Amino acid sequence: MWTSEDRKYFESLEDYEFIKPYLDLDNTEDEPEIDLPKFTPDYSSAILVEGLPVVNSEKFAKLLGVIHKIYSPTCSTFTENDIQMPMNEATNETYGFCFIKFPSKHYAEEAMKSSQGLAIDRRHKFKVSLYSELAKYEAIPDEFVVPPLPPFHPRPDPTSWLSDAKCRDQFVVRYGHDTEIFWANPAGEDPSLVYGGEREKGEGKVWCDNYILWSPQGTYLATFHAPGIKLWGGQQFEPQGRFMHQKVEDLSFSPCENYLITYRYQTDAAMNPEEAIIVWDIRSGAKLRTFSLKNPLEEKFQVQATIIFEDKQKKDEKKKVQEKVIRGRVKSYNAKTETFSIEEGNVVHDGVEPEKVIPLQEPNRLKWSADGKYLARLGPDMISVYVLPEMTLLERKSIAAKEILDFMWSPKSNMLSYWAPADSNHPAMIHLLKVPERDEISSRKLFDVTEGRMVWQNEGDYLCVHMVKLQTKKKSYVLMFFRVRDPGVPVEQIELSEPVLHVSWEPAGDRLVILHGEPRSPSMSFYSMSGSKPTAVVAGKGTAASARHELTHLFTRTGNQYNDVMWSPAGGVVALAMFAPGDTCMFDLLDIETNTVMASRRHDRCNRLLWDPSGRYLASCTTTELRNINAKGHVEDGFNIYTFQGGLACQVKREKLFQFSWRPRPKELVTSEMKKKVMKKLPHYIKIFDNDDKKRKTELMREVEAVRLKQAEEFFGWLHRNRAAVGPLKARRVAQRGGYDSDDDKNYKIEVTVEETVLSSRDQIIQ
């Protein structure tokens, strides 16, 4: 059936008369008008990708394949036909951007989120936006109109405490239901309260109902709450930020204090499992990236397992069933039998019960680089390094690290150290890598090594790796020391016959202490990395012999029951502690230069020792786990603060003390040259400090005298008032007592008795 429009069309043709007999135009009828919906263009499912390389037609297909490879994981139906990359016909090159369409807005948003800031090489980084946002940019007027400025609210100075005239340190205590911050005053003075949550108490709120944590440079104080984390700072500890993360359990600041990570390890069906770990920007409060938890018992993760095997005996004897501890990988998990299959080299052990499998790796703890620009996470045979603030994977791929068990960042540079234990016929490996270059600085192979641990020196100059070496049936304990700053990274090694319990470096120094031997009575050996050894004279050149540094043994202390070592942050002094569970703590303050004990102290029920950031004071605390908040406290709970020479500065009782933490200080700006100048003028400064101390002692004595004088005046005033009140009643009182006057000395008989006691006697012949 033809319409009237069709009839007009045919009549307009030149050969209409020729084709007219073949057309049935008599039977024409107009179709009823259809009410079509108004067309509204929707580009929400498309994205614009900028930052692409500009390529010619020869490399067009290759670039198209790269883009498809990047976005194909986002959508299974995504093809190269969904990519529109315009070409400049004049230059036969692309413009450096493309349009990509997806089936829905959801896929477009996921693609933008996953590829925002992605660097395909060092010169090209993706800038992705939704196509629908182009209309917003099109609506921007050509002429710029200055927007009105919002009212200025000055941000509290978070570093005001550093300008204290007395150069005091601060600390926070968490006890009972209170949280208080104090100044640590010089010896003889009690701590001065800075802030104790008075503002929150006035509003009927609790300042902190859980744990507390300082940021690395002391700028912020973080308080844990059920809805998330709150940061405080400034002179009056005003709110600085809020980070909502339900049931948060742990927190980690970046060293630069620009970012933080919140952790939630428990699972709950009502909470998003993809937000178990959240990386935040502190200043903006924005979520940079979220992670889900990884099960450390998943496939390919390394574990320690106890297996049961039958020991083959002689034919006539019965087979003995024995247990053996092995280290291997999780090959699979059988949900029906609820058992693991553990792969040990080329051998697979089936039917291992879950309670006999212990994870050896921690994939859910992210680690910061020294400058806070990178964040790394451990995985099976790899380290995933993310770049801040984009939180994109470094160069779009993880660092391959075969058989890796653990890794650590250098405390001062963007350098990774990781170690892989020996496996079957493969030796143990220790690697040092530069980030982001991924250049290997050093690596070492070790055979017959079963266990190991890495310990960095605070300045990143040295790395100690101590391991357990097993040859036949003989165990030895090897310590390797890497001189990271020296050319070629030379390595020194010592081997001990006793177990190594602990290794601790001197902060900002080159000395270390090694605890080795039996845990009940270990030996403490002190070493220095700067021991000098003369090198040979270069033949024929007449040059004087130079000295090179080498690992040198200083001294060893034995015969003590120390089980912990804590270096002073200033170096030179170390606290050697012996903690008896639930009983007491005894510690010695050792001067390393002279190997002499400056003081020995005892604190009953103490379970923690903490140096202040300057190394001037040492706090001993009796703390209780916060989860036992309803437990009964002890009247002797609290903390003592000692000087580094062992003098008692103050003693404070706080029942149910949960936390004690010194406020960290930022990195000092004093150079070594400035320190040398100060040391030259030290006698002059000592006189000034002595005069200040004398003035302060005089002020304290006057304050005490003023308090005592005020108390005496109040007492004598009360006494005179009462005597004046009872004076008129004396005659009546004497009359009622039959004439006896208790105020008359004649009514008393005074006797003086002297007793002598011989305390000691000694016979001596005088010639």
HELIX and SHEET records of a PDB file:
HELIX    1   1 SER A    4  GLU A   11  1                                   8    
HELIX    2   2 TYR A   16  ILE A   19  1                                   4    
HELIX    3   3 LYS A   20  TYR A   22  5                                   3    
HELIX    4   4 PHE A   60  TYR A   71  1                                  12    
HELIX    5   5 GLU A   80  ASP A   82  5                                   3    
HELIX    6   6 LYS A  105  SER A  115  1                                  11    
HELIX    7   7 TYR A  131  GLU A  133  5                                   3    
HELIX    8   8 LEU A  134  GLU A  138  1                                   5    
HELIX    9   9 SER A  160  SER A  163  5                                   4    
HELIX   10  10 GLU A  198  GLY A  202  1                                   5    
HELIX   11  11 PRO A  273  GLU A  275  5                                   3    
HELIX   12  12 PRO A  354  LYS A  356  5                                   3    
HELIX   13  13 LEU A  394  ARG A  396  5                                   3    
HELIX   14  14 LEU A  626  ASN A  628  5                                   3    
HELIX   15  15 SER A  672  LYS A  680  1                                   9    
HELIX   16  16 LEU A  682  VAL A  726  1                                  45    
HELIX   17  17 GLY A  727  LEU A  729  5                                   3    
HELIX   18  18 LYS A  730  GLN A  736  1                                   7    
HELIX   19  19 ASP A  745  ASN A  747  5                                   3    
SHEET    1   A 4 ILE A  83  GLN A  84  0                                        
SHEET    2   A 4 PHE A  97  LYS A 101 -1                                        
SHEET    3   A 4 ALA A  46  GLU A  50 -1                                        
SHEET    4   A 4 LYS A 127  LEU A 130 -1                                        
SHEET    1   B 2 MET A  87  ASN A  88  0                                        
SHEET    2   B 2 GLU A  93  THR A  94 -1                                        
SHEET    1   C 4 SER A 192  TYR A 195  0                                        
SHEET    2   C 4 ASP A 178  ALA A 184 -1                                        
SHEET    3   C 4 ASP A 169  TYR A 175 -1                                        
SHEET    4   C 4 LEU A 657  TRP A 662 -1                                        
SHEET    1   D 4 ILE A 212  TRP A 214  0                                        
SHEET    2   D 4 LEU A 221  PHE A 224 -1                                        
SHEET    3   D 4 GLY A 228  GLY A 233 -1                                        
SHEET    4   D 4 GLU A 238  MET A 244 -1                                        
SHEET    1   E 4 ASP A 250  PHE A 253  0                                        
SHEET    2   E 4 TYR A 259  TYR A 263 -1                                        
SHEET    3   E 4 ILE A 277  ASP A 281 -1                                        
SHEET    4   E 4 LYS A 287  PHE A 291 -1                                        
SHEET    1   F 5 VAL A 347  VAL A 352  0                                        
SHEET    2   F 5 THR A 339  GLU A 344 -1                                        
SHEET    3   F 5 LYS A 320  ASN A 334 -1                                        
SHEET    4   F 5 GLN A 302  ASP A 311 -1                                        
SHEET    5   F 5 VAL A 357  PRO A 359 -1                                        
SHEET    1   G 4 LYS A 367  TRP A 368  0                                        
SHEET    2   G 4 TYR A 374  GLY A 379 -1                                        
SHEET    3   G 4 MET A 382  VAL A 387 -1                                        
SHEET    4   G 4 THR A 392  LEU A 393 -1                                        
SHEET    1   H 4 LYS A 367  TRP A 368  0                                        
SHEET    2   H 4 TYR A 374  GLY A 379 -1                                        
SHEET    3   H 4 MET A 382  VAL A 387 -1                                        
SHEET    4   H 4 ILE A 399  ALA A 400 -1                                        
SHEET    1   I 4 ASP A 406  TRP A 409  0                                        
SHEET    2   I 4 MET A 415  ALA A 420 -1                                        
SHEET    3   I 4 ALA A 428  LYS A 434 -1                                        
SHEET    4   I 4 GLU A 440  LEU A 446 -1                                        
SHEET    1   J 4 VAL A 449  TRP A 456  0                                        
SHEET    2   J 4 TYR A 462  GLN A 471 -1                                        
SHEET    3   J 4 LYS A 474  ARG A 483 -1                                        
SHEET    4   J 4 VAL A 491  LEU A 496 -1                                        
SHEET    1   K 4 VAL A 500  TRP A 505  0                                        
SHEET    2   K 4 ARG A 511  HIS A 516 -1                                        
SHEET    3   K 4 SER A 523  PRO A 534 -1                                        
SHEET    4   K 4 ALA A 547  ARG A 557 -1                                        
SHEET    1   L 4 ASP A 564  TRP A 567  0                                        
SHEET    2   L 4 VAL A 573  ALA A 580 -1                                        
SHEET    3   L 4 THR A 584  ASP A 591 -1                                        
SHEET    4   L 4 THR A 596  ASP A 604 -1                                        
SHEET    1   M 4 ARG A 608  TRP A 611  0                                        
SHEET    2   M 4 TYR A 617  CYS A 621 -1                                        
SHEET    3   M 4 GLY A 638  THR A 643 -1                                        
SHEET    4   M 4 LEU A 648  LYS A 653 -1                                        
END                                                                             
